[in-house]
């Protein structure tokens, strides 16, 4: 699966999509225009301000008469500061609530997912869960979920992943399960959402991948997002300061070419289309006034996929530095992994 070339992916996607187009065209005509049934997931709350880690930054927020260049410089300086602080902080974590909305055949197909990263000194733990929503007609009585899943399944969107690495390792250990399909549901007794993954499945994939930058002793620079936020790639910036809660709110729009030197080749490969390209990149990030990430919201749009498909990628990240959320005992399937 992960070893398929871009050409193989493109051929498989196009062949399967053509078949599904015929089936869906008939189904939609019979069932009337269909809509995705929205589900409400538990949003991860804003973490506590890590007041014990650093004092307030000595920064002056650009005034109303600031030039675009001054706003961009302030926005990038804050981002660089937060990146450096996250890398150098011994215990930190973040949670991502993401929705990738695939646009094809005149319909929006949302693919929700959740990601968790915890770092304790040189130890890094990561888990990821991706799901598919149920597709119903307007009356809600007839489901064509199987048809929609046959489309999104082409893009490999129902799985669970966990990773581990530390300073003694050259690579990161990765385990991935897609069969049986992981499930996600709210547990009334425990009062929280539970992920059900069979990590002993015979279909379990196990492999290695390159390590990311995440702790202080690594030479390279940590950057939270792979979309490049630099003084050259930022087209415009808005800057606000919330004095009551003590954080900066930054909104930047990025150049879709200069910011995507890392991500565009991957987009072309994963979509199976050389015509795939980003159409808009907006990043909103909040940074505590002592220089630590509080919240990050990435909104990336792309187009040019097979059969004219496109996608909206919406990632919301909340950051934590407290004892509870930096303890892997409070996460599913991570405590004994990689040891």
Sine and cosine of phi, psi and omega as CSV:
sin_phi,cos_phi,sin_psi,cos_psi,sin_omega,cos_omega
0.00,0.00,-0.83,0.55,-0.04,-1.00
-0.97,0.26,-0.20,0.98,-0.03,-1.00
-1.00,-0.08,0.01,1.00,0.01,-1.00
-0.90,0.43,0.61,-0.79,0.07,-1.00
-0.98,0.19,0.23,-0.97,0.02,-1.00
-0.88,0.47,-0.59,0.81,0.00,-1.00
-0.91,0.41,-0.70,0.72,0.02,-1.00
-0.88,0.47,-0.66,0.75,0.03,-1.00
-0.89,0.46,-0.69,0.72,-0.04,-1.00
-0.89,0.46,-0.70,0.71,0.00,-1.00
-0.89,0.45,-0.71,0.70,-0.01,-1.00
-0.90,0.44,-0.69,0.73,-0.02,-1.00
-0.90,0.44,-0.75,0.66,-0.05,-1.00
-0.89,0.46,-0.69,0.72,-0.01,-1.00
-0.89,0.46,-0.72,0.70,-0.04,-1.00
-0.94,0.33,-0.64,0.77,-0.01,-1.00
-0.89,0.45,-0.65,0.76,0.03,-1.00
-0.85,0.53,-0.67,0.75,0.03,-1.00
-0.91,0.42,-0.70,0.71,-0.05,-1.00
-0.92,0.38,-0.55,0.84,0.03,-1.00
-0.83,0.56,-0.71,0.70,-0.03,-1.00
-0.89,0.45,-0.71,0.71,-0.02,-1.00
-0.92,0.40,-0.70,0.71,-0.04,-1.00
-0.92,0.40,-0.62,0.78,0.01,-1.00
-0.83,0.55,-0.71,0.70,0.03,-1.00
-0.92,0.40,-0.70,0.72,-0.05,-1.00
-0.90,0.44,-0.67,0.74,-0.04,-1.00
-0.92,0.40,-0.63,0.78,0.03,-1.00
-0.89,0.46,-0.61,0.79,-0.04,-1.00
-0.98,0.21,-0.57,0.82,-0.13,-0.99
-0.98,-0.18,-0.03,1.00,-0.09,-1.00
0.96,0.30,0.18,-0.98,-0.06,-1.00
-0.82,0.58,0.75,-0.66,-0.05,-1.00
-0.99,-0.16,0.39,-0.92,0.03,-1.00
-0.73,-0.68,0.48,-0.88,0.08,-1.00
-0.98,0.20,0.75,-0.66,0.05,-1.00
-0.98,0.22,0.87,-0.48,-0.04,-1.00
-0.98,0.21,0.58,-0.81,0.08,-1.00
-0.84,-0.55,0.58,-0.81,0.03,-1.00
-1.00,-0.10,0.84,-0.55,0.05,-1.00
-0.96,-0.28,0.44,-0.90,0.01,-1.00
-0.91,0.40,0.89,-0.45,0.01,-1.00
-0.98,0.22,0.64,-0.77,0.02,-1.00
-0.98,0.18,0.80,-0.60,-0.08,-1.00
-0.96,0.27,0.31,-0.95,0.06,-1.00
-0.91,0.41,0.71,-0.70,0.00,-1.00
-0.97,0.25,0.14,-0.99,0.02,-1.00
-0.96,0.27,0.53,-0.85,0.06,-1.00
-0.94,0.35,0.79,-0.61,-0.04,-1.00
-0.99,0.16,0.94,0.34,-0.11,-0.99
-0.89,0.45,-0.43,0.90,-0.05,-1.00
-0.97,0.22,-0.21,0.98,-0.10,-1.00
-1.00,0.06,-0.49,0.87,-0.04,-1.00
-0.26,-0.97,0.33,-0.94,0.07,-1.00
-1.00,0.04,0.16,-0.99,-0.01,-1.00
-0.88,0.48,0.67,-0.74,0.02,-1.00
-0.92,0.38,0.55,-0.83,0.05,-1.00
-1.00,-0.04,0.98,0.21,-0.05,-1.00
-0.81,-0.59,0.56,-0.83,0.08,-1.00
-0.94,-0.33,0.86,-0.50,-0.02,-1.00
-0.93,0.36,0.74,-0.67,0.03,-1.00
-0.82,0.58,0.66,-0.75,-0.03,-1.00
-0.99,0.15,-0.06,-1.00,-0.04,-1.00
-0.89,0.45,-0.44,0.90,-0.02,-1.00
-1.00,-0.03,0.18,0.98,-0.04,-1.00
-0.92,0.40,0.56,-0.83,0.06,-1.00
-0.98,0.20,0.29,-0.96,0.05,-1.00
-0.86,0.50,-0.61,0.79,0.00,-1.00
-0.90,0.45,-0.64,0.77,0.02,-1.00
-0.93,0.37,-0.64,0.77,0.04,-1.00
-0.90,0.44,-0.69,0.72,0.01,-1.00
-0.90,0.44,-0.68,0.74,0.00,-1.00
-0.88,0.47,-0.66,0.75,0.02,-1.00
-0.91,0.42,-0.70,0.71,-0.03,-1.00
-0.88,0.47,-0.68,0.73,-0.03,-1.00
-0.95,0.30,-0.63,0.78,0.03,-1.00
-0.86,0.50,-0.70,0.72,0.03,-1.00
-0.90,0.45,-0.67,0.74,0.01,-1.00
-0.89,0.46,-0.69,0.72,0.01,-1.00
-0.90,0.44,-0.63,0.77,0.03,-1.00
-0.89,0.45,-0.72,0.70,-0.01,-1.00
-0.91,0.42,-0.62,0.79,0.06,-1.00
-0.87,0.49,-0.73,0.68,-0.02,-1.00
-0.90,0.44,-0.66,0.75,0.00,-1.00
-0.92,0.40,-0.65,0.76,0.02,-1.00
-0.89,0.45,-0.69,0.73,0.01,-1.00
-0.88,0.48,-0.66,0.75,-0.11,-0.99
-1.00,0.08,-0.14,0.99,0.02,-1.00
-0.99,0.15,0.76,-0.65,-0.10,-0.99
-0.93,0.38,-0.72,0.70,-0.04,-1.00
-0.86,-0.51,0.88,-0.47,-0.01,-1.00
-0.41,-0.91,0.34,-0.94,0.03,-1.00
-0.45,-0.89,0.28,-0.96,0.19,-0.98
-0.53,-0.85,0.40,-0.91,0.03,-1.00
-0.81,-0.58,0.66,-0.75,-0.02,-1.00
-0.87,-0.49,0.79,-0.61,0.16,-0.99
-0.96,-0.29,0.90,-0.43,-0.10,-1.00
-0.79,-0.61,0.50,-0.86,0.11,-0.99
-0.69,-0.72,0.87,-0.50,0.13,-0.99
-0.98,-0.22,0.90,-0.43,-0.03,-1.00
-0.99,-0.17,0.95,-0.30,0.02,-1.00
-0.99,0.11,0.75,-0.66,-0.04,-1.00
-0.92,-0.38,0.92,-0.38,0.00,-1.00
-0.42,-0.91,0.52,-0.86,0.06,-1.00
0.83,0.56,0.52,0.85,0.02,-1.00
0.97,0.24,0.21,0.98,-0.02,-1.00
-0.80,-0.60,0.45,-0.89,0.12,-0.99
-0.98,-0.21,0.81,-0.58,0.01,-1.00
-0.89,-0.45,0.98,-0.18,-0.01,-1.00
-0.98,0.21,0.70,-0.72,0.05,-1.00
-0.86,-0.51,0.99,-0.14,-0.03,-1.00
-0.99,0.17,0.38,-0.92,0.04,-1.00
-0.34,-0.94,0.26,-0.96,0.01,-1.00
-0.69,-0.72,0.66,-0.76,0.00,-1.00
-0.74,-0.68,0.58,-0.81,-0.02,-1.00
-0.71,-0.70,0.74,-0.68,0.08,-1.00
-0.75,-0.66,0.75,-0.66,0.05,-1.00
-0.76,-0.65,0.75,-0.67,0.10,-1.00
-0.82,-0.58,0.76,-0.65,0.08,-1.00
-0.85,-0.53,0.98,-0.20,-0.11,-0.99
0.83,0.56,-0.89,-0.47,-0.04,-1.00
-1.00,-0.03,0.03,1.00,-0.02,-1.00
-1.00,-0.05,0.74,-0.68,-0.02,-1.00
-0.82,-0.57,0.79,-0.61,0.03,-1.00
-0.85,-0.52,0.64,-0.77,-0.04,-1.00
-0.53,-0.85,0.65,-0.76,0.12,-0.99
-0.63,-0.78,0.44,-0.90,-0.06,-1.00
-0.53,-0.85,0.67,-0.75,0.00,-1.00
-0.73,-0.68,0.76,-0.65,-0.01,-1.00
-0.80,-0.60,0.66,-0.75,-0.11,-0.99
-0.72,-0.69,0.07,-1.00,0.06,-1.00
-0.77,-0.63,0.73,-0.68,0.03,-1.00
-0.95,0.30,0.31,-0.95,0.08,-1.00
-1.00,0.07,0.67,-0.74,-0.04,-1.00
-0.97,-0.25,0.85,-0.53,0.01,-1.00
-0.78,-0.63,0.36,-0.93,0.09,-1.00
-0.99,0.17,0.06,-1.00,-0.11,-0.99
-0.85,0.53,-0.62,0.79,-0.01,-1.00
-0.97,0.25,-0.30,0.95,0.02,-1.00
0.98,0.19,0.02,1.00,-0.08,-1.00
-1.00,0.00,-0.40,0.91,-0.04,-1.00
-0.86,-0.52,0.84,-0.55,-0.04,-1.00
-0.99,-0.16,0.69,-0.72,0.15,-0.99
-0.88,-0.47,0.58,0.81,-0.01,-1.00
-0.82,0.57,-0.64,0.77,-0.02,-1.00
-0.86,0.50,-0.60,0.80,0.01,-1.00
-0.92,0.39,-0.70,0.71,0.01,-1.00
-0.91,0.42,-0.67,0.74,0.00,-1.00
-0.90,0.44,-0.49,0.87,0.04,-1.00
-0.93,0.37,-0.43,0.90,0.08,-1.00
-0.98,0.19,-0.84,0.54,-0.09,-1.00
-0.91,0.41,-0.42,0.91,0.06,-1.00
-0.88,0.47,-0.44,0.90,0.05,-1.00
-0.89,0.46,-0.48,0.87,-0.06,-1.00
-0.99,-0.12,0.19,0.98,0.16,-0.99
0.87,0.50,0.90,0.44,-0.20,-0.98
-0.89,-0.45,0.15,0.99,0.02,-1.00
-0.81,-0.58,0.98,-0.21,-0.12,-0.99
-0.24,-0.97,0.15,-0.99,0.16,-0.99
-0.73,-0.68,0.61,-0.79,-0.02,-1.00
-0.71,-0.70,0.61,-0.80,0.18,-0.98
-0.66,-0.75,0.50,-0.86,-0.09,-1.00
-0.66,-0.75,0.42,-0.91,0.08,-1.00
-0.49,-0.87,0.61,-0.79,0.17,-0.99
-0.39,-0.92,0.28,-0.96,0.10,-0.99
-0.43,-0.90,-0.05,-1.00,-0.12,-0.99
-0.91,0.41,-0.34,0.94,-0.01,-1.00
-0.99,0.13,-0.11,0.99,-0.12,-0.99
-0.93,-0.37,0.59,-0.81,0.06,-1.00
-1.00,0.09,-0.39,0.92,-0.06,-1.00
-0.78,-0.63,0.03,-1.00,0.09,-1.00
-0.95,-0.31,0.76,-0.65,0.07,-1.00
-0.98,0.20,0.72,-0.69,0.00,-1.00
-0.78,-0.62,0.72,-0.70,0.17,-0.99
-0.85,-0.53,0.63,-0.78,-0.07,-1.00
-0.65,-0.76,0.74,-0.68,0.01,-1.00
-0.80,-0.59,0.81,-0.59,0.11,-0.99
-0.81,-0.59,-0.17,0.99,-0.03,-1.00
-0.60,-0.80,0.90,-0.44,-0.01,1.00
-0.93,0.38,0.43,-0.90,-0.06,-1.00
-0.89,0.45,0.82,-0.57,0.04,-1.00
-0.88,0.47,0.52,-0.86,0.02,-1.00
-0.86,-0.51,0.24,-0.97,-0.09,-1.00
-0.55,-0.84,0.84,-0.54,-0.05,-1.00
-0.46,-0.89,0.37,-0.93,0.04,-1.00
-0.99,0.12,0.79,-0.61,0.01,-1.00
-0.99,-0.13,0.93,-0.37,-0.06,-1.00
-0.89,0.46,-0.66,0.76,-0.06,-1.00
-0.91,0.41,-0.67,0.74,-0.04,-1.00
-1.00,0.03,-0.25,0.97,0.03,-1.00
0.94,0.35,0.53,0.85,0.01,-1.00
-0.38,-0.92,0.21,-0.98,0.03,-1.00
-0.98,0.18,0.64,-0.77,-0.03,-1.00
-0.85,-0.53,0.73,-0.69,0.08,-1.00
-0.99,-0.13,0.76,-0.64,-0.02,-1.00
-0.93,-0.38,0.96,-0.27,-0.06,-1.00
-0.76,-0.65,0.72,-0.69,0.04,-1.00
-1.00,-0.07,1.00,-0.04,-0.03,-1.00
-0.98,0.22,-0.04,1.00,0.07,-1.00
-0.97,-0.25,0.19,0.98,-0.01,-1.00
-0.86,0.52,0.61,-0.79,0.05,-1.00
-0.91,0.41,-0.35,0.93,0.01,-1.00
-1.00,0.02,0.10,0.99,0.03,-1.00
-0.84,0.54,0.74,-0.67,0.12,-0.99
-0.99,-0.17,0.68,-0.73,0.06,-1.00
-0.71,-0.70,0.79,-0.61,-0.05,-1.00
-0.41,-0.91,-0.02,-1.00,0.00,-1.00
-0.87,-0.49,0.45,-0.89,0.11,-0.99
-0.61,-0.79,0.24,-0.97,-0.03,-1.00
-0.90,0.45,0.52,-0.85,0.02,-1.00
-0.97,0.24,0.54,-0.84,0.12,-0.99
-1.00,-0.04,0.20,-0.98,0.10,-1.00
-1.00,0.08,0.78,-0.62,-0.04,-1.00
-0.45,-0.89,-0.27,0.96,-0.04,-1.00
-0.75,-0.67,0.27,-0.96,-0.26,-0.97
-0.86,0.51,-0.58,0.81,-0.11,-0.99
-0.98,0.19,-0.06,1.00,0.06,-1.00
-0.98,0.18,0.59,-0.81,-0.09,-1.00
-0.96,0.28,-0.58,0.81,-0.12,-0.99
-0.98,0.22,0.28,-0.96,-0.01,-1.00
-0.99,0.14,0.70,-0.72,0.10,-0.99
-0.99,0.13,0.72,-0.70,0.12,-0.99
-0.75,-0.66,0.83,-0.56,-0.10,-0.99
-0.87,0.49,-0.75,0.67,-0.02,-1.00
-0.96,-0.28,0.53,-0.85,0.02,-1.00
-0.99,0.16,-0.17,0.98,0.19,-0.98
-0.97,0.22,0.83,-0.56,-0.13,-0.99
-0.95,0.32,0.87,-0.50,0.09,-1.00
-0.96,-0.28,1.00,-0.08,-0.03,-1.00
-0.76,-0.65,0.15,-0.99,0.03,-1.00
-0.91,0.42,-0.37,0.93,0.02,-1.00
-1.00,0.05,-0.56,0.83,-0.11,-0.99
-1.00,0.04,-0.30,0.96,-0.01,-1.00
-0.99,0.14,0.85,-0.53,0.01,-1.00
-0.99,0.11,-0.63,0.77,-0.01,-1.00
-0.45,-0.89,0.38,-0.92,-0.02,-1.00
-0.57,-0.82,0.60,-0.80,0.14,-0.99
-0.87,-0.50,0.66,-0.75,-0.07,-1.00
-0.79,-0.62,0.75,-0.66,0.06,-1.00
-0.70,-0.72,0.43,-0.90,0.10,-1.00
-0.78,-0.62,0.82,-0.57,0.05,-1.00
-1.00,-0.07,0.99,-0.17,-0.09,-1.00
-0.94,0.34,-0.57,0.82,-0.04,-1.00
-0.90,0.44,-0.70,0.71,-0.03,-1.00
-0.99,-0.15,-0.21,0.98,0.11,-0.99
0.98,0.21,0.78,0.62,0.08,-1.00
-0.51,-0.86,0.42,-0.91,0.07,-1.00
-1.00,-0.09,0.60,-0.80,0.10,-1.00
-0.87,-0.49,0.85,-0.52,-0.06,-1.00
-0.87,-0.49,0.70,-0.72,0.14,-0.99
-0.81,-0.59,0.83,-0.56,0.01,-1.00
-0.81,-0.59,0.58,-0.81,0.19,-0.98
-0.95,-0.30,0.73,-0.69,-0.11,-0.99
-0.97,-0.26,0.49,-0.87,0.13,-0.99
-0.93,0.37,0.79,-0.61,-0.12,-0.99
-0.95,0.30,-0.17,0.99,0.07,-1.00
-0.98,-0.20,-0.79,0.61,-0.07,-1.00
-0.92,0.40,-0.48,0.88,-0.05,-1.00
-1.00,0.05,-0.16,0.99,-0.19,-0.98
-0.88,-0.47,0.50,0.86,0.00,-1.00
-0.89,0.46,-0.49,0.87,0.04,-1.00
-1.00,-0.01,-0.64,0.77,-0.18,-0.98
-1.00,0.06,-0.47,0.88,-0.05,-1.00
-0.90,0.44,-0.71,0.71,0.06,-1.00
-0.85,0.52,-0.61,0.79,0.02,-1.00
-0.94,0.35,-0.61,0.79,0.04,-1.00
-0.88,0.48,-0.72,0.70,0.01,-1.00
-0.88,0.48,-0.67,0.74,-0.03,-1.00
-0.94,0.35,-0.72,0.69,-0.08,-1.00
-0.95,0.31,-0.50,0.86,0.01,-1.00
-0.99,0.11,-0.31,0.95,-0.04,-1.00
0.97,0.26,0.37,0.93,-0.04,-1.00
-0.68,-0.74,0.81,-0.59,0.07,-1.00
-0.95,0.31,-0.26,0.97,0.01,-1.00
-1.00,0.06,-0.12,0.99,-0.02,-1.00
-0.88,0.47,0.69,-0.73,-0.02,-1.00
-0.39,-0.92,0.46,-0.89,0.05,-1.00
-0.98,0.19,0.65,-0.76,-0.01,-1.00
-0.95,-0.31,-0.44,0.90,0.04,-1.00
-0.35,-0.94,0.66,-0.75,0.00,-1.00
-0.72,-0.69,0.92,-0.39,0.06,-1.00
-0.83,-0.55,0.79,-0.62,0.01,-1.00
-0.84,-0.55,0.80,-0.60,0.08,-1.00
-0.91,-0.41,0.82,-0.58,0.04,-1.00
-0.71,-0.71,0.59,-0.81,0.03,-1.00
-0.90,-0.43,0.72,-0.70,-0.06,-1.00
-0.77,-0.64,0.81,-0.59,0.06,-1.00
-0.82,0.57,0.50,-0.87,-0.09,-1.00
-0.96,0.28,0.10,1.00,0.21,-0.98
-0.97,-0.26,0.19,0.98,0.21,-0.98
0.99,-0.12,0.29,0.96,-0.04,-1.00
-0.91,-0.41,0.61,-0.79,0.02,-1.00
-0.84,0.55,0.68,-0.73,0.08,-1.00
-0.93,-0.38,-0.69,0.72,-0.13,-0.99
-0.33,-0.94,0.54,-0.84,0.04,-1.00
-0.59,-0.81,0.77,-0.64,0.00,-1.00
-0.81,-0.59,0.94,-0.35,0.00,-1.00
-0.97,-0.23,0.77,-0.63,0.04,-1.00
-0.80,-0.60,0.98,-0.20,-0.09,-1.00
-0.90,-0.44,0.82,-0.57,0.03,-1.00
-0.93,-0.36,0.65,-0.76,0.08,-1.00
-0.65,-0.76,0.32,-0.95,-0.01,-1.00
-0.58,-0.82,0.02,-1.00,0.05,-1.00
1.00,-0.02,0.31,0.95,0.03,-1.00
-0.99,0.16,0.01,-1.00,0.02,-1.00
-0.83,0.56,0.65,-0.76,0.03,-1.00
0.85,0.53,0.48,0.87,0.03,-1.00
0.97,0.26,0.28,0.96,-0.03,-1.00
-0.94,0.35,0.41,-0.91,0.01,-1.00
-0.55,-0.83,0.02,-1.00,-0.04,-1.00
-0.38,-0.92,0.53,-0.85,0.15,-0.99
-0.92,-0.40,0.82,-0.57,-0.04,-1.00
-0.95,-0.33,0.86,-0.51,-0.09,-1.00
-0.80,-0.60,0.94,-0.34,-0.05,-1.00
-0.88,-0.48,0.82,-0.58,0.10,-0.99
-0.90,-0.44,0.80,-0.59,-0.06,-1.00
-0.86,-0.51,0.72,-0.69,0.13,-0.99
-0.88,-0.48,0.62,-0.79,-0.13,-0.99
-0.93,-0.37,0.54,-0.84,-0.08,-1.00
-0.67,-0.74,0.60,-0.80,0.01,-1.00
-0.73,-0.68,0.06,1.00,-0.07,-1.00
-0.99,0.14,0.20,-0.98,-0.08,-1.00
-0.90,0.43,-0.62,0.79,-0.08,-1.00
-0.92,0.38,-0.80,0.60,-0.11,-0.99
-0.99,0.15,-0.05,1.00,0.13,-0.99
-0.97,-0.23,0.19,0.98,0.04,-1.00
-0.97,-0.24,0.89,-0.45,-0.09,-1.00
-0.93,0.37,-0.22,0.98,0.07,-1.00
-0.90,0.44,-0.31,0.95,-0.03,-1.00
-1.00,-0.09,0.26,0.97,0.04,-1.00
-0.81,-0.58,0.56,-0.83,0.03,-1.00
-0.96,0.29,0.62,-0.78,0.22,-0.98
0.91,0.43,0.27,0.96,-0.03,-1.00
-0.93,-0.36,-0.48,0.88,-0.21,-0.98
-0.84,0.54,-0.68,0.73,-0.06,-1.00
-0.96,-0.27,0.17,0.99,-0.03,-1.00
-1.00,0.10,0.71,-0.71,0.09,-1.00
1.00,0.09,0.05,1.00,-0.04,-1.00
-0.97,-0.23,0.00,0.00,0.00,0.00
